[in-house]
Amino acid sequence: MKVYCDNKLVIFIAHNPVLHDRMKHDSGEICMSYIPTKSQVADVLTKSLPKRQFNDMVCNLAMNDIFMPC
């Protein structure tokens, strides 16, 4: 499973074998990768975003506006 994160410190901690000697990401089951904050589509569900960025993220997630007339 690939997990995308916009926090480099979290990725460093996850890959540090001293801190996590028996975690799933050490066995290769979970891979944490960096993604820039502006590309983090999960933010549309958790943060207040500028309208343009919000609309771009909604489009990337293929979400439909149920209130938009057909």
PQR file of N, CA, C, O and H, with PARSE charges and radii, in Angstrom:
ATOM      1  N   MET A   1       0.848  -1.152   0.000 -0.4000 1.5000
ATOM      2  CA  MET A   1       0.000   0.000   0.000 -0.0000 2.0000
ATOM      3  C   MET A   1       0.902   1.225   0.000  0.5500 1.7000
ATOM      4  O   MET A   1       1.906   1.264   0.711 -0.5500 1.4000
ATOM      5  N   LYS A   2       0.544   2.212  -0.790 -0.4000 1.5000
ATOM      6  CA  LYS A   2       1.316   3.444  -0.863 -0.0000 2.0000
ATOM      7  C   LYS A   2       0.550   4.546  -0.135  0.5500 1.7000
ATOM      8  O   LYS A   2      -0.615   4.803  -0.438 -0.5500 1.4000
ATOM      9  H   LYS A   2      -0.271   2.180  -1.368  0.4000 1.0000
ATOM     10  N   VAL A   3       1.205   5.192   0.820 -0.4000 1.5000
ATOM     11  CA  VAL A   3       0.611   6.284   1.586 -0.0000 2.0000
ATOM     12  C   VAL A   3       1.349   7.557   1.208  0.5500 1.7000
ATOM     13  O   VAL A   3       2.575   7.624   1.301 -0.5500 1.4000
ATOM     14  H   VAL A   3       2.151   4.983   1.066  0.4000 1.0000
ATOM     15  N   TYR A   4       0.594   8.577   0.776 -0.4000 1.5000
ATOM     16  CA  TYR A   4       1.186   9.849   0.405 -0.0000 2.0000
ATOM     17  C   TYR A   4       1.087  10.818   1.566  0.5500 1.7000
ATOM     18  O   TYR A   4       0.042  10.916   2.209 -0.5500 1.4000
ATOM     19  H   TYR A   4      -0.402   8.523   0.700  0.4000 1.0000
ATOM     20  N   CYS A   5       2.172  11.537   1.839 -0.4000 1.5000
ATOM     21  CA  CYS A   5       2.232  12.440   2.977 -0.0000 2.0000
ATOM     22  C   CYS A   5       2.947  13.719   2.554  0.5500 1.7000
ATOM     23  O   CYS A   5       3.907  13.672   1.786 -0.5500 1.4000
ATOM     24  H   CYS A   5       3.020  11.457   1.316  0.4000 1.0000
ATOM     25  N   ASP A   6       2.478  14.863   3.056 -0.4000 1.5000
ATOM     26  CA  ASP A   6       3.133  16.127   2.727 -0.0000 2.0000
ATOM     27  C   ASP A   6       4.042  16.609   3.853  0.5500 1.7000
ATOM     28  O   ASP A   6       4.450  17.770   3.861 -0.5500 1.4000
ATOM     29  H   ASP A   6       1.697  14.902   3.680  0.4000 1.0000
ATOM     30  N   ASN A   7       4.359  15.740   4.796 -0.4000 1.5000
ATOM     31  CA  ASN A   7       5.213  16.084   5.917 -0.0000 2.0000
ATOM     32  C   ASN A   7       6.462  15.199   5.879  0.5500 1.7000
ATOM     33  O   ASN A   7       6.393  14.000   6.148 -0.5500 1.4000
ATOM     34  H   ASN A   7       4.027  14.797   4.790  0.4000 1.0000
ATOM     35  N   LYS A   8       7.599  15.806   5.542 -0.4000 1.5000
ATOM     36  CA  LYS A   8       8.844  15.032   5.398 -0.0000 2.0000
ATOM     37  C   LYS A   8       9.317  14.442   6.716  0.5500 1.7000
ATOM     38  O   LYS A   8       9.934  13.376   6.724 -0.5500 1.4000
ATOM     39  H   LYS A   8       7.655  16.780   5.323  0.4000 1.0000
ATOM     40  N   LEU A   9       9.043  15.112   7.837 -0.4000 1.5000
ATOM     41  CA  LEU A   9       9.456  14.587   9.134 -0.0000 2.0000
ATOM     42  C   LEU A   9       8.720  13.289   9.463  0.5500 1.7000
ATOM     43  O   LEU A   9       9.320  12.353   9.992 -0.5500 1.4000
ATOM     44  H   LEU A   9       8.542  15.977   7.831  0.4000 1.0000
ATOM     45  N   VAL A  10       7.442  13.229   9.157 -0.4000 1.5000
ATOM     46  CA  VAL A  10       6.657  12.017   9.401 -0.0000 2.0000
ATOM     47  C   VAL A  10       7.211  10.861   8.573  0.5500 1.7000
ATOM     48  O   VAL A  10       7.304   9.734   9.060 -0.5500 1.4000
ATOM     49  H   VAL A  10       6.954  13.989   8.727  0.4000 1.0000
ATOM     50  N   ILE A  11       7.576  11.137   7.333 -0.4000 1.5000
ATOM     51  CA  ILE A  11       8.144  10.099   6.471 -0.0000 2.0000
ATOM     52  C   ILE A  11       9.481   9.624   7.045  0.5500 1.7000
ATOM     53  O   ILE A  11       9.761   8.426   7.051 -0.5500 1.4000
ATOM     54  H   ILE A  11       7.500  12.053   6.938  0.4000 1.0000
ATOM     55  N   PHE A  12      10.307  10.559   7.527 -0.4000 1.5000
ATOM     56  CA  PHE A  12      11.594  10.188   8.135 -0.0000 2.0000
ATOM     57  C   PHE A  12      11.376   9.297   9.355  0.5500 1.7000
ATOM     58  O   PHE A  12      12.058   8.283   9.506 -0.5500 1.4000
ATOM     59  H   PHE A  12      10.079  11.532   7.522  0.4000 1.0000
ATOM     60  N   ILE A  13      10.449   9.656  10.215 -0.4000 1.5000
ATOM     61  CA  ILE A  13      10.175   8.867  11.417 -0.0000 2.0000
ATOM     62  C   ILE A  13       9.667   7.477  11.035  0.5500 1.7000
ATOM     63  O   ILE A  13      10.047   6.481  11.651 -0.5500 1.4000
ATOM     64  H   ILE A  13       9.895  10.480  10.092  0.4000 1.0000
ATOM     65  N   ALA A  14       8.816   7.414  10.029 -0.4000 1.5000
ATOM     66  CA  ALA A  14       8.267   6.119   9.603 -0.0000 2.0000
ATOM     67  C   ALA A  14       9.344   5.198   9.037  0.5500 1.7000
ATOM     68  O   ALA A  14       9.261   3.978   9.181 -0.5500 1.4000
ATOM     69  H   ALA A  14       8.507   8.222   9.528  0.4000 1.0000
ATOM     70  N   HIS A  15      10.350   5.779   8.398 -0.4000 1.5000
ATOM     71  CA  HIS A  15      11.412   4.962   7.802 -0.0000 2.0000
ATOM     72  C   HIS A  15      12.607   4.751   8.726  0.5500 1.7000
ATOM     73  O   HIS A  15      13.573   4.094   8.334 -0.5500 1.4000
ATOM     74  H   HIS A  15      10.418   6.770   8.281  0.4000 1.0000
ATOM     75  N   ASN A  16      12.566   5.284   9.926 -0.4000 1.5000
ATOM     76  CA  ASN A  16      13.670   5.146  10.863 -0.0000 2.0000
ATOM     77  C   ASN A  16      13.575   3.798  11.580  0.5500 1.7000
ATOM     78  O   ASN A  16      12.667   3.605  12.388 -0.5500 1.4000
ATOM     79  H   ASN A  16      11.782   5.817  10.244  0.4000 1.0000
ATOM     80  N   PRO A  17      14.482   2.867  11.308 -0.5600 1.5000
ATOM     81  CA  PRO A  17      14.393   1.529  11.899  0.2800 2.0000
ATOM     82  C   PRO A  17      14.604   1.514  13.418  0.5500 1.7000
ATOM     83  O   PRO A  17      14.184   0.568  14.086 -0.5500 1.4000
ATOM     84  N   VAL A  18      15.235   2.527  13.960 -0.4000 1.5000
ATOM     85  CA  VAL A  18      15.451   2.583  15.404 -0.0000 2.0000
ATOM     86  C   VAL A  18      14.132   2.811  16.131  0.5500 1.7000
ATOM     87  O   VAL A  18      13.904   2.241  17.199 -0.5500 1.4000
ATOM     88  H   VAL A  18      15.576   3.295  13.418  0.4000 1.0000
ATOM     89  N   LEU A  19      13.269   3.634  15.564 -0.4000 1.5000
ATOM     90  CA  LEU A  19      11.995   3.957  16.204 -0.0000 2.0000
ATOM     91  C   LEU A  19      10.912   2.909  15.952  0.5500 1.7000
ATOM     92  O   LEU A  19      10.009   2.733  16.769 -0.5500 1.4000
ATOM     93  H   LEU A  19      13.454   4.097  14.697  0.4000 1.0000
ATOM     94  N   HIS A  20      11.008   2.221  14.827 -0.4000 1.5000
ATOM     95  CA  HIS A  20       9.952   1.275  14.442 -0.0000 2.0000
ATOM     96  C   HIS A  20      10.566  -0.034  13.972  0.5500 1.7000
ATOM     97  O   HIS A  20      10.719  -0.253  12.771 -0.5500 1.4000
ATOM     98  H   HIS A  20      11.743   2.363  14.163  0.4000 1.0000
ATOM     99  N   ASP A  21      10.911  -0.888  14.893 -0.4000 1.5000
ATOM    100  CA  ASP A  21      11.573  -2.124  14.491 -0.0000 2.0000
ATOM    101  C   ASP A  21      10.616  -3.224  14.051  0.5500 1.7000
ATOM    102  O   ASP A  21      11.048  -4.186  13.417 -0.5500 1.4000
ATOM    103  H   ASP A  21      10.786  -0.711  15.869  0.4000 1.0000
ATOM    104  N   ARG A  22       9.330  -3.111  14.368 -0.4000 1.5000
ATOM    105  CA  ARG A  22       8.400  -4.181  13.988 -0.0000 2.0000
ATOM    106  C   ARG A  22       7.151  -3.659  13.288  0.5500 1.7000
ATOM    107  O   ARG A  22       6.104  -4.302  13.351 -0.5500 1.4000
ATOM    108  H   ARG A  22       8.978  -2.329  14.883  0.4000 1.0000
ATOM    109  N   MET A  23       7.233  -2.545  12.642 -0.4000 1.5000
ATOM    110  CA  MET A  23       6.072  -1.963  11.975 -0.0000 2.0000
ATOM    111  C   MET A  23       5.938  -2.514  10.552  0.5500 1.7000
ATOM    112  O   MET A  23       6.910  -3.005   9.977 -0.5500 1.4000
ATOM    113  H   MET A  23       8.084  -2.022  12.590  0.4000 1.0000
ATOM    114  N   LYS A  24       4.733  -2.431   9.993 -0.4000 1.5000
ATOM    115  CA  LYS A  24       4.453  -2.969   8.676 -0.0000 2.0000
ATOM    116  C   LYS A  24       5.248  -2.267   7.578  0.5500 1.7000
ATOM    117  O   LYS A  24       5.604  -2.895   6.581 -0.5500 1.4000
ATOM    118  H   LYS A  24       3.944  -2.033  10.461  0.4000 1.0000
ATOM    119  N   HIS A  25       5.537  -0.952   7.749 -0.4000 1.5000
ATOM    120  CA  HIS A  25       6.274  -0.268   6.690 -0.0000 2.0000
ATOM    121  C   HIS A  25       7.720  -0.753   6.606  0.5500 1.7000
ATOM    122  O   HIS A  25       8.369  -0.565   5.577 -0.5500 1.4000
ATOM    123  H   HIS A  25       5.248  -0.442   8.559  0.4000 1.0000
ATOM    124  N   ASP A  26       8.235  -1.371   7.666 -0.4000 1.5000
ATOM    125  CA  ASP A  26       9.586  -1.924   7.612 -0.0000 2.0000
ATOM    126  C   ASP A  26       9.633  -3.186   6.769  0.5500 1.7000
ATOM    127  O   ASP A  26      10.667  -3.498   6.180 -0.5500 1.4000
ATOM    128  H   ASP A  26       7.708  -1.523   8.501  0.4000 1.0000
ATOM    129  N   SER A  27       8.537  -3.909   6.705 -0.4000 1.5000
ATOM    130  CA  SER A  27       8.522  -5.133   5.904 -0.0000 2.0000
ATOM    131  C   SER A  27       8.151  -4.848   4.454  0.5500 1.7000
ATOM    132  O   SER A  27       8.103  -5.770   3.640 -0.5500 1.4000
ATOM    133  H   SER A  27       7.697  -3.655   7.183  0.4000 1.0000
ATOM    134  N   GLY A  28       7.888  -3.596   4.121 -0.4000 1.5000
ATOM    135  CA  GLY A  28       7.563  -3.234   2.749 -0.0000 2.0000
ATOM    136  C   GLY A  28       6.083  -3.277   2.432  0.5500 1.7000
ATOM    137  O   GLY A  28       5.702  -3.013   1.292 -0.5500 1.4000
ATOM    138  H   GLY A  28       7.926  -2.847   4.782  0.4000 1.0000
ATOM    139  N   GLU A  29       5.232  -3.600   3.399 -0.4000 1.5000
ATOM    140  CA  GLU A  29       3.800  -3.644   3.146 -0.0000 2.0000
ATOM    141  C   GLU A  29       3.217  -2.247   2.954  0.5500 1.7000
ATOM    142  O   GLU A  29       2.270  -2.062   2.190 -0.5500 1.4000
ATOM    143  H   GLU A  29       5.542  -3.815   4.325  0.4000 1.0000
ATOM    144  N   ILE A  30       3.789  -1.264   3.653 -0.4000 1.5000
ATOM    145  CA  ILE A  30       3.331   0.115   3.545 -0.0000 2.0000
ATOM    146  C   ILE A  30       4.509   0.973   3.117  0.5500 1.7000
ATOM    147  O   ILE A  30       5.575   0.917   3.729 -0.5500 1.4000
ATOM    148  H   ILE A  30       4.559  -1.414   4.273  0.4000 1.0000
ATOM    149  N   CYS A  31       4.325   1.761   2.080 -0.4000 1.5000
ATOM    150  CA  CYS A  31       5.373   2.640   1.569 -0.0000 2.0000
ATOM    151  C   CYS A  31       4.889   4.082   1.698  0.5500 1.7000
ATOM    152  O   CYS A  31       3.846   4.437   1.148 -0.5500 1.4000
ATOM    153  H   CYS A  31       3.459   1.807   1.583  0.4000 1.0000
ATOM    154  N   MET A  32       5.635   4.911   2.417 -0.4000 1.5000
ATOM    155  CA  MET A  32       5.272   6.315   2.577 -0.0000 2.0000
ATOM    156  C   MET A  32       6.056   7.147   1.578  0.5500 1.7000
ATOM    157  O   MET A  32       7.284   7.073   1.530 -0.5500 1.4000
ATOM    158  H   MET A  32       6.482   4.623   2.864  0.4000 1.0000
ATOM    159  N   SER A  33       5.352   7.935   0.784 -0.4000 1.5000
ATOM    160  CA  SER A  33       5.973   8.778  -0.232 -0.0000 2.0000
ATOM    161  C   SER A  33       5.586  10.227  -0.017  0.5500 1.7000
ATOM    162  O   SER A  33       4.501  10.523   0.486 -0.5500 1.4000
ATOM    163  H   SER A  33       4.355   7.995   0.823  0.4000 1.0000
ATOM    164  N   TYR A  34       6.483  11.136  -0.402 -0.4000 1.5000
ATOM    165  CA  TYR A  34       6.228  12.569  -0.271 -0.0000 2.0000
ATOM    166  C   TYR A  34       5.381  13.060  -1.439  0.5500 1.7000
ATOM    167  O   TYR A  34       5.575  12.649  -2.583 -0.5500 1.4000
ATOM    168  H   TYR A  34       7.364  10.897  -0.810  0.4000 1.0000
ATOM    169  N   ILE A  35       4.448  13.938  -1.132 -0.4000 1.5000
ATOM    170  CA  ILE A  35       3.651  14.616  -2.147 -0.0000 2.0000
ATOM    171  C   ILE A  35       3.517  16.069  -1.701  0.5500 1.7000
ATOM    172  O   ILE A  35       3.257  16.320  -0.524 -0.5500 1.4000
ATOM    173  H   ILE A  35       4.290  14.272  -0.203  0.4000 1.0000
ATOM    174  N   PRO A  36       3.688  17.033  -2.607 -0.5600 1.5000
ATOM    175  CA  PRO A  36       3.570  18.435  -2.210  0.2800 2.0000
ATOM    176  C   PRO A  36       2.179  18.747  -1.647  0.5500 1.7000
ATOM    177  O   PRO A  36       1.189  18.121  -2.026 -0.5500 1.4000
ATOM    178  N   THR A  37       2.123  19.711  -0.751 -0.4000 1.5000
ATOM    179  CA  THR A  37       0.857  20.071  -0.099 -0.0000 2.0000
ATOM    180  C   THR A  37      -0.218  20.432  -1.106  0.5500 1.7000
ATOM    181  O   THR A  37      -1.378  20.063  -0.924 -0.5500 1.4000
ATOM    182  H   THR A  37       2.927  20.220  -0.444  0.4000 1.0000
ATOM    183  N   LYS A  38       0.139  21.140  -2.159 -0.4000 1.5000
ATOM    184  CA  LYS A  38      -0.863  21.568  -3.151 -0.0000 2.0000
ATOM    185  C   LYS A  38      -1.429  20.407  -3.950  0.5500 1.7000
ATOM    186  O   LYS A  38      -2.453  20.561  -4.616 -0.5500 1.4000
ATOM    187  H   LYS A  38       1.082  21.439  -2.307  0.4000 1.0000
ATOM    188  N   SER A  39      -0.785  19.250  -3.897 -0.4000 1.5000
ATOM    189  CA  SER A  39      -1.265  18.072  -4.626 -0.0000 2.0000
ATOM    190  C   SER A  39      -1.947  17.061  -3.716  0.5500 1.7000
ATOM    191  O   SER A  39      -2.367  16.005  -4.188 -0.5500 1.4000
ATOM    192  H   SER A  39       0.047  19.125  -3.356  0.4000 1.0000
ATOM    193  N   GLN A  40      -2.068  17.348  -2.454 -0.4000 1.5000
ATOM    194  CA  GLN A  40      -2.645  16.426  -1.473 -0.0000 2.0000
ATOM    195  C   GLN A  40      -4.172  16.492  -1.566  0.5500 1.7000
ATOM    196  O   GLN A  40      -4.789  17.377  -0.971 -0.5500 1.4000
ATOM    197  H   GLN A  40      -1.727  18.206  -2.070  0.4000 1.0000
ATOM    198  N   VAL A  41      -4.783  15.566  -2.304 -0.4000 1.5000
ATOM    199  CA  VAL A  41      -6.222  15.609  -2.543 -0.0000 2.0000
ATOM    200  C   VAL A  41      -7.042  15.344  -1.285  0.5500 1.7000
ATOM    201  O   VAL A  41      -8.212  15.724  -1.232 -0.5500 1.4000
ATOM    202  H   VAL A  41      -4.282  14.847  -2.786  0.4000 1.0000
ATOM    203  N   ALA A  42      -6.470  14.711  -0.282 -0.4000 1.5000
ATOM    204  CA  ALA A  42      -7.207  14.462   0.961 -0.0000 2.0000
ATOM    205  C   ALA A  42      -7.544  15.763   1.684  0.5500 1.7000
ATOM    206  O   ALA A  42      -8.461  15.794   2.505 -0.5500 1.4000
ATOM    207  H   ALA A  42      -5.520  14.403  -0.325  0.4000 1.0000
ATOM    208  N   ASP A  43      -6.803  16.849   1.386 -0.4000 1.5000
ATOM    209  CA  ASP A  43      -7.062  18.135   2.035 -0.0000 2.0000
ATOM    210  C   ASP A  43      -8.461  18.662   1.738  0.5500 1.7000
ATOM    211  O   ASP A  43      -9.020  19.421   2.530 -0.5500 1.4000
ATOM    212  H   ASP A  43      -6.058  16.824   0.719  0.4000 1.0000
ATOM    213  N   VAL A  44      -9.024  18.265   0.609 -0.4000 1.5000
ATOM    214  CA  VAL A  44     -10.374  18.739   0.266 -0.0000 2.0000
ATOM    215  C   VAL A  44     -11.399  18.251   1.296  0.5500 1.7000
ATOM    216  O   VAL A  44     -12.450  18.869   1.469 -0.5500 1.4000
ATOM    217  H   VAL A  44      -8.570  17.648  -0.033  0.4000 1.0000
ATOM    218  N   LEU A  45     -11.095  17.159   1.968 -0.4000 1.5000
ATOM    219  CA  LEU A  45     -12.014  16.599   2.964 -0.0000 2.0000
ATOM    220  C   LEU A  45     -11.718  17.072   4.387  0.5500 1.7000
ATOM    221  O   LEU A  45     -12.535  16.879   5.287 -0.5500 1.4000
ATOM    222  H   LEU A  45     -10.241  16.657   1.827  0.4000 1.0000
ATOM    223  N   THR A  46     -10.544  17.696   4.596 -0.4000 1.5000
ATOM    224  CA  THR A  46     -10.142  18.019   5.959 -0.0000 2.0000
ATOM    225  C   THR A  46      -9.808  19.487   6.211  0.5500 1.7000
ATOM    226  O   THR A  46      -9.692  19.897   7.365 -0.5500 1.4000
ATOM    227  H   THR A  46      -9.880  17.854   3.865  0.4000 1.0000
ATOM    228  N   LYS A  47      -9.650  20.291   5.147 -0.4000 1.5000
ATOM    229  CA  LYS A  47      -9.216  21.675   5.324 -0.0000 2.0000
ATOM    230  C   LYS A  47     -10.065  22.642   4.527  0.5500 1.7000
ATOM    231  O   LYS A  47     -10.736  22.269   3.565 -0.5500 1.4000
ATOM    232  H   LYS A  47      -9.744  19.957   4.209  0.4000 1.0000
ATOM    233  N   SER A  48     -10.019  23.883   4.948 -0.4000 1.5000
ATOM    234  CA  SER A  48     -10.631  24.962   4.188 -0.0000 2.0000
ATOM    235  C   SER A  48      -9.630  25.395   3.126  0.5500 1.7000
ATOM    236  O   SER A  48      -8.515  25.800   3.457 -0.5500 1.4000
ATOM    237  H   SER A  48      -9.474  24.186   5.730  0.4000 1.0000
ATOM    238  N   LEU A  49     -10.012  25.317   1.863 -0.4000 1.5000
ATOM    239  CA  LEU A  49      -9.108  25.619   0.758 -0.0000 2.0000
ATOM    240  C   LEU A  49      -9.631  26.790  -0.065  0.5500 1.7000
ATOM    241  O   LEU A  49     -10.832  27.064  -0.060 -0.5500 1.4000
ATOM    242  H   LEU A  49     -10.917  24.988   1.594  0.4000 1.0000
ATOM    243  N   PRO A  50      -8.740  27.484  -0.773 -0.5600 1.5000
ATOM    244  CA  PRO A  50      -9.212  28.496  -1.724  0.2800 2.0000
ATOM    245  C   PRO A  50     -10.098  27.836  -2.775  0.5500 1.7000
ATOM    246  O   PRO A  50      -9.928  26.658  -3.091 -0.5500 1.4000
ATOM    247  N   LYS A  51     -11.039  28.599  -3.312 -0.4000 1.5000
ATOM    248  CA  LYS A  51     -12.044  28.027  -4.215 -0.0000 2.0000
ATOM    249  C   LYS A  51     -11.425  27.296  -5.409  0.5500 1.7000
ATOM    250  O   LYS A  51     -11.867  26.204  -5.765 -0.5500 1.4000
ATOM    251  H   LYS A  51     -11.177  29.555  -3.055  0.4000 1.0000
ATOM    252  N   ARG A  52     -10.408  27.893  -6.025 -0.4000 1.5000
ATOM    253  CA  ARG A  52      -9.796  27.257  -7.200 -0.0000 2.0000
ATOM    254  C   ARG A  52      -9.145  25.924  -6.836  0.5500 1.7000
ATOM    255  O   ARG A  52      -9.320  24.928  -7.538 -0.5500 1.4000
ATOM    256  H   ARG A  52     -10.049  28.780  -5.737  0.4000 1.0000
ATOM    257  N   GLN A  53      -8.397  25.912  -5.738 -0.4000 1.5000
ATOM    258  CA  GLN A  53      -7.742  24.669  -5.308 -0.0000 2.0000
ATOM    259  C   GLN A  53      -8.791  23.633  -4.916  0.5500 1.7000
ATOM    260  O   GLN A  53      -8.634  22.453  -5.228 -0.5500 1.4000
ATOM    261  H   GLN A  53      -8.254  26.721  -5.168  0.4000 1.0000
ATOM    262  N   PHE A  54      -9.853  24.052  -4.241 -0.4000 1.5000
ATOM    263  CA  PHE A  54     -10.938  23.145  -3.872 -0.0000 2.0000
ATOM    264  C   PHE A  54     -11.549  22.514  -5.114  0.5500 1.7000
ATOM    265  O   PHE A  54     -11.725  21.296  -5.169 -0.5500 1.4000
ATOM    266  H   PHE A  54      -9.981  25.011  -3.988  0.4000 1.0000
ATOM    267  N   ASN A  55     -11.875  23.334  -6.115 -0.4000 1.5000
ATOM    268  CA  ASN A  55     -12.489  22.815  -7.345 -0.0000 2.0000
ATOM    269  C   ASN A  55     -11.559  21.858  -8.079  0.5500 1.7000
ATOM    270  O   ASN A  55     -12.012  20.850  -8.622 -0.5500 1.4000
ATOM    271  H   ASN A  55     -11.732  24.323  -6.071  0.4000 1.0000
ATOM    272  N   ASP A  56     -10.259  22.163  -8.101 -0.4000 1.5000
ATOM    273  CA  ASP A  56      -9.292  21.265  -8.746 -0.0000 2.0000
ATOM    274  C   ASP A  56      -9.230  19.916  -8.034  0.5500 1.7000
ATOM    275  O   ASP A  56      -9.181  18.868  -8.677 -0.5500 1.4000
ATOM    276  H   ASP A  56      -9.891  22.982  -7.661  0.4000 1.0000
ATOM    277  N   MET A  57      -9.233  19.950  -6.698 -0.4000 1.5000
ATOM    278  CA  MET A  57      -9.166  18.706  -5.925 -0.0000 2.0000
ATOM    279  C   MET A  57     -10.436  17.878  -6.088  0.5500 1.7000
ATOM    280  O   MET A  57     -10.372  16.654  -6.207 -0.5500 1.4000
ATOM    281  H   MET A  57      -9.273  20.802  -6.175  0.4000 1.0000
ATOM    282  N   VAL A  58     -11.579  18.537  -6.095 -0.4000 1.5000
ATOM    283  CA  VAL A  58     -12.845  17.825  -6.290 -0.0000 2.0000
ATOM    284  C   VAL A  58     -12.851  17.149  -7.658  0.5500 1.7000
ATOM    285  O   VAL A  58     -13.318  16.019  -7.802 -0.5500 1.4000
ATOM    286  H   VAL A  58     -11.632  19.531  -5.999  0.4000 1.0000
ATOM    287  N   CYS A  59     -12.335  17.844  -8.646 -0.4000 1.5000
ATOM    288  CA  CYS A  59     -12.246  17.271  -9.997 -0.0000 2.0000
ATOM    289  C   CYS A  59     -11.303  16.068 -10.003  0.5500 1.7000
ATOM    290  O   CYS A  59     -11.609  15.049 -10.622 -0.5500 1.4000
ATOM    291  H   CYS A  59     -11.956  18.762  -8.530  0.4000 1.0000
ATOM    292  N   ASN A  60     -10.164  16.177  -9.324 -0.4000 1.5000
ATOM    293  CA  ASN A  60      -9.202  15.063  -9.263 -0.0000 2.0000
ATOM    294  C   ASN A  60      -9.782  13.841  -8.568  0.5500 1.7000
ATOM    295  O   ASN A  60      -9.422  12.711  -8.896 -0.5500 1.4000
ATOM    296  H   ASN A  60      -9.916  17.005  -8.822  0.4000 1.0000
ATOM    297  N   LEU A  61     -10.673  14.056  -7.617 -0.4000 1.5000
ATOM    298  CA  LEU A  61     -11.287  12.944  -6.903 -0.0000 2.0000
ATOM    299  C   LEU A  61     -12.505  12.387  -7.622  0.5500 1.7000
ATOM    300  O   LEU A  61     -13.095  11.400  -7.181 -0.5500 1.4000
ATOM    301  H   LEU A  61     -10.966  14.974  -7.350  0.4000 1.0000
ATOM    302  N   ALA A  62     -12.887  13.026  -8.747 -0.4000 1.5000
ATOM    303  CA  ALA A  62     -14.059  12.634  -9.526 -0.0000 2.0000
ATOM    304  C   ALA A  62     -15.327  12.676  -8.669  0.5500 1.7000
ATOM    305  O   ALA A  62     -16.200  11.815  -8.782 -0.5500 1.4000
ATOM    306  H   ALA A  62     -12.408  13.828  -9.105  0.4000 1.0000
ATOM    307  N   MET A  63     -15.408  13.690  -7.815 -0.4000 1.5000
ATOM    308  CA  MET A  63     -16.593  13.868  -6.982 -0.0000 2.0000
ATOM    309  C   MET A  63     -17.619  14.699  -7.769  0.5500 1.7000
ATOM    310  O   MET A  63     -17.245  15.609  -8.509 -0.5500 1.4000
ATOM    311  H   MET A  63     -14.699  14.389  -7.723  0.4000 1.0000
ATOM    312  N   ASN A  64     -18.879  14.392  -7.610 -0.4000 1.5000
ATOM    313  CA  ASN A  64     -19.940  15.114  -8.300 -0.0000 2.0000
ATOM    314  C   ASN A  64     -20.669  16.032  -7.336  0.5500 1.7000
ATOM    315  O   ASN A  64     -20.874  15.690  -6.171 -0.5500 1.4000
ATOM    316  H   ASN A  64     -19.183  13.653  -7.009  0.4000 1.0000
ATOM    317  N   ASP A  65     -21.061  17.207  -7.830 -0.4000 1.5000
ATOM    318  CA  ASP A  65     -21.858  18.141  -7.035 -0.0000 2.0000
ATOM    319  C   ASP A  65     -23.324  17.763  -7.208  0.5500 1.7000
ATOM    320  O   ASP A  65     -23.885  17.951  -8.287 -0.5500 1.4000
ATOM    321  H   ASP A  65     -20.895  17.485  -8.776  0.4000 1.0000
ATOM    322  N   ILE A  66     -23.955  17.232  -6.157 -0.4000 1.5000
ATOM    323  CA  ILE A  66     -25.342  16.782  -6.267 -0.0000 2.0000
ATOM    324  C   ILE A  66     -26.315  17.945  -6.394  0.5500 1.7000
ATOM    325  O   ILE A  66     -27.479  17.745  -6.741 -0.5500 1.4000
ATOM    326  H   ILE A  66     -23.500  17.080  -5.280  0.4000 1.0000
ATOM    327  N   PHE A  67     -25.852  19.154  -6.117 -0.4000 1.5000
ATOM    328  CA  PHE A  67     -26.720  20.323  -6.218 -0.0000 2.0000
ATOM    329  C   PHE A  67     -26.608  21.033  -7.557  0.5500 1.7000
ATOM    330  O   PHE A  67     -27.345  21.985  -7.813 -0.5500 1.4000
ATOM    331  H   PHE A  67     -24.907  19.317  -5.835  0.4000 1.0000
ATOM    332  N   MET A  68     -25.702  20.586  -8.415 -0.4000 1.5000
ATOM    333  CA  MET A  68     -25.526  21.168  -9.743 -0.0000 2.0000
ATOM    334  C   MET A  68     -26.656  20.681 -10.647  0.5500 1.7000
ATOM    335  O   MET A  68     -26.910  19.479 -10.734 -0.5500 1.4000
ATOM    336  H   MET A  68     -25.104  19.812  -8.207  0.4000 1.0000
ATOM    337  N   PRO A  69     -27.338  21.623 -11.325 -0.5600 1.5000
ATOM    338  CA  PRO A  69     -28.428  21.180 -12.211  0.2800 2.0000
ATOM    339  C   PRO A  69     -27.878  20.346 -13.371  0.5500 1.7000
ATOM    340  O   PRO A  69     -26.797  20.621 -13.891 -0.5500 1.4000
ATOM    341  N   CYS A  70     -28.627  19.342 -13.759 -0.4000 1.5000
ATOM    342  CA  CYS A  70     -28.194  18.450 -14.864 -0.0000 2.0000
ATOM    343  C   CYS A  70     -28.439  19.051 -16.214  0.5500 1.7000
ATOM    344  O   CYS A  70     -28.131  18.430 -17.231 -0.5500 1.4000
ATOM    345  H   CYS A  70     -29.506  19.119 -13.337  0.4000 1.0000
TER
END
